[in-house]
Amino acid sequence: MNLKDFLFYSKEFILDILFPKFCLNCKKEGSYLCSDCFSLIDISDRIYCPFCKYPKIVLDKRTCKSCRKTKKLDGLYCATSYNNFIVKNLINKYKYEPFIKELKTPLSLLIIYHLLIVNNSISENINIKEIFKDFLIIPIPLSKKKIKRRGFNQSEEIAKELSNFLQTSLINNCLLKIKETFPQAQLKEKEREENIKNVFICNMPEKIKNRKILLIDDVFTTGSTMEECAKVLKKSGAKEVWGVVIARG
């Protein structure tokens, strides 16, 4: 172990002593999500069309044939349901006060486990890194006002974790949010579409031309934000855009 690693782990050790972590569900000391509570979360082993009103399984992992005629998002990897009380609690404490940035790790693990399952990388020993080696990872951007208030972009932190695991390139600031918007959670579906329209731009079209993209966000509800970003990325030359989220609302 070199000096840099030693200092990092020494710092982490001291912080754990001074500020011990407790499972946000059962209060067991050690981590924000213990293994017992992790097992209470149902990780999806299927891919569903993100835009169908009623869940429709798609074997090719894309949007269904009817939706792909009108939608730019090619498909959605969604780890679990936002209706799970443990998942909802974790995401709320990550995105809203107390803004626990360290929750990026257990939340990312939910996505990683989902990716392993749906790509048969557990039972058939498939190399998950090979599957996504040609992809670029891009997080959904936040406005400067939100980043200043929260201190971090929750989607970007998840993207960093996934990039490290998949060994796939992460591009920050490729997508920019150029306008302030109302909180999507407070709006109905049509209002969400209007609220998010024309608020994103692609800052680096040369880096994404003819590339496949994993677009990272936390929660997928109506899909308005992710679809708008997919439109911008494809207009700027992206070949495919796949959504990746923790949960579906």
N, C-alpha and C positions, 0 to 999 in steps of 0.2 A: 504494500500500500504506500503510495507516495504522500508527500506532505499535504497536498491539496485535498486528497481524499480523506486523510486523517482529520484535517481541520473540519471538513464538512460533516463527517460522522460524529466527531466530538461535539459539534454544535447541535446536531440533531439529538444526541444523547442528553445533553444538558437541557435542551428545550423540553424533551419528554419527561425529565425529572421535575422541572419547574412547572410545566403546563401539561400534565398527563392527558392523553386522549381517552374518551369514553364513547362506547357505541351509542349513537344517537337514538337507537331503538330500545335496547335492553339495559344500557348504562354500564355494561361490562368494560373494565379498563383494558386499554391496549390499542384500539383503533376506533375510527368513527363508524365503521361497519364491521362487526365481528363475523366470523365464518358461519356461526349459527343463524344469524339474521340474514346474511347473504343467501343462505339456503332457502329462506322464506320468500325470496323474490323469484317469480316465474320468468325465466329467460326464454324468449321466443325461439323456437327451432324452425320457424317458417318465415317466408317472405310474403308480405301481403301488398296488394296494390295500394299505394298511399292515398289515392284520390276517390276510390269507390266508397259509397256511403256505407255499405255493408262489407265486412271483411271478405276479400277474395284472394285466395292463395294463388301465387304465380310461380310456376316451376322454373321459369327462366330468370327469376329474380327481378324482372322489369315491371313497369306499370302494365296493367292489362291492355289488351289489344285496342279496346275502345278508348281508353284514357290516353294512350300514347299518341293518338291522332291529334290531340289538342294540347298536351302538356309537354314541357321541356325537360322536366326531371325524369331521368331514365329509370330510377328505382329507388327504394328506400330500405336501408338497414336500420331496424328499430329493435332495441334490445328488450324492452319490456313495456308494461303499461303504467301510465301516470296514475292510474286508479289504485295501484298498490300503495298502501299508506306509508310504508318504509321509503319507497322511491320518492313519493311526493315530499316527504319530510326532508330527505337528503337534498333534493333539488331546490326546495324552498330556502333551506339554510345556506345553500351554495350561491343562489342568485340574489337572494334578499338578505336583510340583516339576520344574523351577524356576519354574512359574507365569508363563510369558511372556505378559503381558497384550497385548503388541503383535501377537500372533498372531491377534487378533480380525480384523485387516484381511485377510490372505490367506484365512482361513477363511470370512469373509463373502463374499469374491469368488467362492468356489466356489458358494455359494448364489445369488448374484446372476446368475452365468453360467447356472446351472440354470434360474432363473426366466425369463431371457431366451429360452433355448432352447425350453422347454416351452410358452411363450406366443407362440412364433413372432416374437419381437420383434427378432430379428437379421435373418432372411431377408425378412420382410415389413414391416419398419419400423413395427411396432406400438408405440405408446407404453405402455411397461410401467407408468408411473406412473398412467395412466388406468385400467388394469385393477385396481389395488389402491387407488385413491383413496378408496373408501368403507370401507376396512378400518382397524381399530385394531391396533397391535402390542403384544403382551403377552409378556414373558419368563417362562419357568418359574422360580419363586422357589427360593432356597436357604434353609437354616436360618441363623440368626445365627451359629451356631458355625462353619459351613463358610465363610461370608463372612469372618469374622474370621481364619480360618486362611489362606485363599487371598488375601484382600485385595480380591476382586471376585467378582461373579456372572458366570460365563462366558456364560450365555445372555443376560443383560442387555446385556453388551458387544456381542454379535452383534446384538441387537435395535436398539441405537443405530445401528450401521452400516447396517442395513437401513432403518431409519427415515429416515436422512439420504439414502440413495440413492433410496428410493421416495417421499420427501416425504410420509410417512404418519405420523400421530400415534402416539407411543409413550406407554403408560401404565405407569409403574413403581408397585409396591406395590398394584396392583389385586388380584393374587393374593398371598396370604401363606401361608407354610408355618408351621404353628403347633405341629408336633411334630417331634422328632428321629426319624430313621429309620435303619435299617441301610443300608449302601451297596447300591444295587440290583444292581451288577455282581457281587456275591457271592451272589446269590440266584437260585433257579429261578423259572420263570414264575409259578406259583401263589403262591409265597412273595412275589414282587414285588407282586402284586396286593394281598395282605393287608398287606404292609409299608407301602404308600402310601395305603391306604384312610383316608379322613377326616382327612387331614393338611393339606389346603388349604382356605382360605376366600376368598371374594370380598369385598374390602374396599370396593369402589366399584360396587355394582350399578347405580346411577343412570347411570354413565358408559358402561356396556356394553349397556344395554337396547336390544334390537332392532338391535344392531350386529354386523357381521362381524369376526371376530378372526383375526389371524395369531399363532399360539402358537409361540414360539421356544424351541428347545432345541438341544443339540449333537448327541447321538446318539439314534437310535430303535432300540431292541432288541425288546422285547416290546410296547412301547407302553403299558405300565401307567401310567406317570407322566403321559404326555400325555392318555390317555383319562380318568384321574381328574380332571385339570385341566379337560378339556372338559366333564365332567359338572357340575363346580362352576360353570363359566362359563354353561352353558346353563340350569342351575337358577336362576341369578341374572339371566337374561333375554337372554343373547346369542343372536343369530339363527343364526349359523354359526360354527364353530370349525375352522380349518385349521391343521394342524401344519406347521412349517418347521424342517428340521434340516440339519446338515452331512452326516451320514452315517448309514447304516443298518448296525447290527451283526448 
